[in-house]
C-alpha cells in the first residue's frame, strides 16, 4: 500500500493496518476538532469482489479484505454504510455499472435448489452473499454508558466491548450476535466485569446478549467479552497486493 501523506510504499500487514486505522482517525478528528464534536459517518465503504479476477471458487482474499476494512473502522468506533447491494449482480457483469463489482450479493453464488418444496434453514438469509462471515459480525447495538471499545476479532472469534458508566442504569447493554458466527447458545462463552449479569434472547437468525452492570461511577470500566468459533489462517488469505 502507499502512505497518502508521504507517498512512500508501506510494507507488511501490521504496518498497513496501523496506517489505514490512523488515516480513518484523522477523518474522525475533523468532525471532533473542527465541527464542534460532530459525529462521523463513513459512506460507501466496501471492497471490489473481483480484486483477484472473476474466478470465485474461493472468497479467501475478499473475506480478508472486508475483515480488514471493518477492523479499521471498529478500531476508531466509526459508523459506516456498507456498499453495496445489487440484486442482479453476476460474476460476469458485476454490478452492471461502470465495470464495478462491489455487491455483497451475487445471483451466481446462490444455492441451486430443486423441487417444489424447497427446505429453508438458518443459512437461507445468507444465500447469495459473498464473504458474509466478514460483515455479519457481532456488535453492541445499545450501550449503557460511554463506549471506549467495540470490536470483533474474526480470526480469534472474540468480540469485546468496553465502556464507562457514570450512573446506575436499569437498562442493559445489548449485543447482536449473528447465528452465522455462533449457531447456538452453547457456542458462546460470555464474560463480564465482576458482579455483572447477562441473559441471552434468541431470534430466528441471531441472538441478543443483554448485560447489566454491577457498578457505576466515573472511574468504573465495564467489560463484556463473547468468545465463539474462530477462523483458520488458511481461510483468511491475505495477499498483500490486494492493498496495493
ABEGO torsion letter per residue (X at the ends): XBBAAAGBBBBEAAAAAAAAAAAAAAAAAAAAAAAGGBBBBBBGBBBBAAAAEABAABAAAAAAAAAAAAAAAAAAGBBBBBOBBBAABBAAAEAGBGGBBABABBAAABBBBBEABBBBBAAAAABGBBGAAAABBBBBABBBEBBABBBBBAAAGBBBBBBBBABBBABBBBBBBBAAABABAAABBBBBBBGBBBBBBBBAABBBBBBBBABBEAABBBBBBBBBBBBBAAABBBBAAAAX
